[in-house]
Amino acid sequence: MKAEKNKTIKSFEEGAEVSGDLLTGGREKPPFRLGLLTCGYFEYWRMYPALKEKVEKDLAAVTANVLTLNVDGLRVVQSGMVDTLDAADAAGKLFRRENVDAVLLVCGTYIPDFISLTAIDYVGDKPLVIFSVQAHEDMDLAGDYEGSLRNSGIIGSSQLTGTLRKMKRDYVTVVGSVNDARAYGKIGAYVRGAAAVKSVREANIGVIGHVFRGMYDIEISKTFFKSTFGANIIQIQSGHLIELWQGVTEQEAAVTASALTSRFKLKNVSTDDVRRASKLAVAMEKLVKKFGLDAMCFLDQHFIQRQVLTSARIGASLITEKLGVCCNCEGDLGGLMAMMLMKSASGNAPLMAEWGEYDARTDSCFMIGHGIGTPDMAASDADITLARTPEEWGFEGAGLNYEFIMKPGPVTLAHLLETPAGYRLLAGRGESIEFPKMNFDEMHAAVRFAGPVKEVLERVLDCGVSHHCIVGHGDIVAELEYAAKLLKIDKLQI
């Protein structure tokens, strides 16, 4: 989209319709392109004429399984059989032309490293996953030498990885058979991790306000943040939000309020509380769309509450649910980046929480929400209440907030920490357990770990973590660890 002729171009800070410092029309979000490089070795076909058809059948099964990987927006660019140097050269040119984001190299049989390297050298800066595949889980004890050649992918994989290591080039490996669920689970995790990293590159993160005073644990350098993750931080003045808020009509606010009250039960909040919070929610949605934001971080306490006389929490929750835009508060950009990576990897919006007290009876840790979450985190809409905002920092009335407890199931806990040695990704597995929903006016969860809760908390505190902790449904630790590898940041396991 081009600026209209004779239209004066100004900064977005001046409220220009066409600004010179924001991308007009927003950022394109193309699919994640995976180059599938399926290899055999031409020398074997003349030795054993029936072998090529068998290997092609194996690689067709691999391709079918790759096409069903649970990766949002995945597009697979297929090389076809690469068994000669010419075929490898053609595959590499295809991958470069299609601008693939990662390569999955499948060693259907042994193939010399110089052939496979020819293909991947065309996109040598992209993540590489090497799949050493064999036809069956178990050896055929009645088999012959031809059968061993059919399953010789491990030889080619070991040769290639030895060469890549000498070249100081990164890769990850998977070993399995053509229909091995474990293998495709790992491949899927790697691809989702790579896709998560791509999703934050050049993402627009809107920041309203500043880090809450004294929270040095979440203070980070925006320059290093940009250097590591590639995301753009757009500092948005509160005046932009206030201007949009002032322009929200009563009818617009009423539509949002009606949708909330018809969906959820109320507790200790008035219709006026819902109306005021809904008006701000509409303004926040307009702000996200106006600036083309992929995520947003704001300071609710004092900074927003005193100006609009309500809390921004329900607005942030609705933005996350309706627009898929991760939202958090208190200036926690590290936590927000963790949320963005987790949402991309799992498809689930995570909860911004804080480490809470432990419960010895259930050997769990109570995680205290921060007012921002989506209804699918609860067991059902019937388990969600529209409640007051439990902390009042300058608004009138009761504010508005979701109250619910996270539904049971596996969860991932994560945060992105800035340390003297650079960024470190905290990640770990837990289980959201059955726990009584408390009269808490806030989102909450009880999470159990693999070890005793007090020992886990001691280890967490010894590591020097943030007081915030991002909690999301599903086990995506493998995805996050691979994302950290690609981002070249350290990992810290809970």
HUDA-V283350 format. One line per field, one symbol per residue. ss: DSSP state (h for helix, s for strand, l for the rest). burial: I if it has 16 or more other C-alpha atoms within 10 Angstrom, else O. Layout:
ss = ???
burial = ???
//
This chain:
ss = lllllllllslhhhllllsllllllllllllssssssssllhhhhhhlllhhhhhhhhhhhhhhhhhllllllsssssssssllhhhhhhhhhhhhhllllsssssslllllhhhhhhhhhhhlllssssssssllllllllllhhhhhhllhhhhhhhhhhhhhhlllllsssssslllhhhhhhhhhhhhhhhhhhhhlllssssslllllllhhhlllhhhhhhhhllssssslhhhhhhhhhhllhhhhhhhhhhhhhhlssllllhhhhhhhhhhhhhhhhhhhhhlllsssslhhhhhhhhhllllhhhhhhhhhhhllsssslllhhhhhhhhhhhhhhllllsssssssssllllsssssslllllhhhlllhhhlssslllllllllllllssssslllsssssssssssllsssssssssssllllllllllssssssllllhhhhhhhhhhhllllsssssslllhhhhhhhhhhhllssssl
burial = OOOOOOOOOOOIOOOOOIIOOOOOOIOOOOOIIIIIIIIIIOOIOOOOOOIIOOIIOIIIIIIOOIOOIIIOOIIIIIIIIIIIIOIIIIIIIIIIOOIIIIIIIIIIIIIIIOIIIIIIOIIIOIIIIIIIIIIOOOOOOOOOOOOOIIIIIIIIIOOIIOOOOOOOOIIOIIIIIIIIOOIIOIIIIIIIIIIIIIIIOOIIIIIIIIIIOOOOIIIIOOOOIOOOIIIIIIOIOIOIIIOIIOOIOOOOIIOIIOOIOOOIOIOOIOOOIIIIIIIIIIIIIIIIOOIIIIIIIIIIIIIIIIOIIIIIIIIIIIIIIOOIIIIIIIIIIIIIIIIIIIIIIIOIIIIIIIIIOIOOOOIIIIIIIIIIIIIOIIOOOOIIIIIIIOOIIIIOIIIIIIIIIIIIOIIIIIIIIIOOOOIIIIIIIIIIIOIOIOOOIIIIIIIIIOOOIIOIIOOIOOOOIIOIIIIIIIIIIIIIIIIIIIOOIOIIOI
//
